[in-house]
């Protein structure tokens, strides 16, 4: 089976979760903006925990923050982090990182610093810009999306038929 089908299904599921978010448009927009800001920082692997923690502290929509974090996922993260590294590197006036000629702990420490420092600078700047942009876009989109009616499957399709519904009807075993 083609793996892209699973990805498309996940995207549809995320859209449905976004549509069904509860809260005022401003609450949802703040949660999404917070999630996108955190998603732009190089905290891959801990982003959802950080987003829930700060959404709880700031009393923002936690589910919206989690959905916002998913802007960086295993597919988009390499591209996003590469762009953020370049932005940070250019802003800091640093040269591009090259592999060290000698394999010492000091060389690896310098390599880590020369990658993480521009990545954090670029990530925070990108997070602020995209967080603000997503806040205003989400603020406008939420009322429109909430006005859409998304049909839900009737409950009878989710569960097996109950015996109480068949009570009073003749059965084959009588």
N, C-alpha and C positions, 0 to 999 in steps of 0.2 A: 504494500500500500504506500502511496505517495506521502511523504512526511509533511508536505506543505498543507495538507488537509487539516492536520492537527493544529498547525499554527493558525490557520484561518479560523478554525473552531475556537481557539483561545481568544483571538481578537474579537470575535462575535460575543463570546462570553463576557469579556471585559466591557464591551459597549453596553450589553444588557445590564451589567452590574452598575455601570455609570448612570444609566437611565433610571434605575431603581433606587439610587441613593436617596436617602431621606435627609431633609434639612433645607434651610433657606438657601437660595442661590449664592449668597455671600459666604455662608458657612462652607458650602461645597467648593466654591472658588478658592477660598483660603486654604482648604485642605489640599486641593490639587496643586496650588502654587507651592505650598510647603513640600509636598512630595516631589515635585519637579526640581525644586531647589536642592533637596537632599539627593535626588537621583543624579544630579550633575556633579556632586562631589565624589571623589575617588574612594568611596566607602563600600565598594561592591561586596556583596555578601552580608552586609549588616544594614543595608539601606532601609529595609522594611521595619526592622526593630527601632532604628533611629527615628524614622518617620512616625511610628506609633507613639514613641516616647515623647517627642516634641509636640505632636498633635494633642496628646493627653495633657501635657503641661500648658499648652496654649489654648486648650479647650476648643480645638478645631475638629473637623470631621475626620476621624481616623481612617475610615474606609477610603475616602477621597484621597487622603495622603498616601495610602498604600497604592492606589491606582495611579497616582502621579509618579511614584517611584518607578513604576514599570516602563517609563519612557526609556530607561536604561535597562536593557535585558541582555542576555548572552549574544543576541544578534546585533544590537545597536551599540553596545558598550565599547567595542574596539574602535569604532569610527568616532564616537563621541569623545572618548578619552584621548584619541590621537589629535583631534581638533583642539580640545582643551589644552593639551600639552603644548601644541604649537602657539596658541594664543598666549599662554603663560610665558613661554620661552621668549616670544617676541616682545612682550611687555617688560620682561625683566632684562632684556638685552643679552640673553645667554646663547651660547653656541649649542648646536644639536649634539646630543649625547652620542658618544662612540664607545664601543666596547673597550675596556682597559687592556693595555699591552701586557700588564703583569697581573697575576691572579693573587691578590692579597686582600685581607679584610678591609684595609684602608681604601683600596681601589673600589671595592664593592660598596662601601659606605658612601664614597663620593658619587658613585653611579646612582645609588638610591636617592641621594639628596638632589642630584641634578635632574632626576626624573620627577620625583614627588613634589618638589618645591614649585616648578612651573605648572604641574598638573593641578595642584591645589589652587594656585592663583587663577589659572584659567577656569577651573571648575567653579570656584566661588563667583567669579565675574559672570560666567555663562549662566550659573544658577540664579543669580540676581536678575539678570536680563530676562531669561526664559520664565522664571517664576512670576515676575511682574506681568509679562506678556500673557502667560497662561491664566493668571488671575482675571485679567480683563476679558479675555476670550471666553473663559468658562462662565464668568458672570453674565455674559450675553447669551451663551448657548444653553445654559441650564433651563431657563424658563421655556425655551423653544423645545428642547428635548423632552422635558417633563410633560408638555402638552400632547406629545405623541402617545398614542395608545398602542402599547405592545401587548398582543394577545398572549394569554397564558394558557397552557394546556389544562383542560378540565381535570379535576382531581381523579376522576374515575379512570383516566388513562395511566395514572401513576401507581395505583394500587390494584391488587386483585379484587375481583368482585367479592363483596361481603355476603355472608350467608343470610344476614338479616334482610337483605334486599330481595332474596329469593323466597323468603318466608311467605306463606300464603299461596304460592304458586304450586302447581302440580309438578312433581319431579318424575323422572323416568323410573325410579326405583320403587314407586308406590305400588 
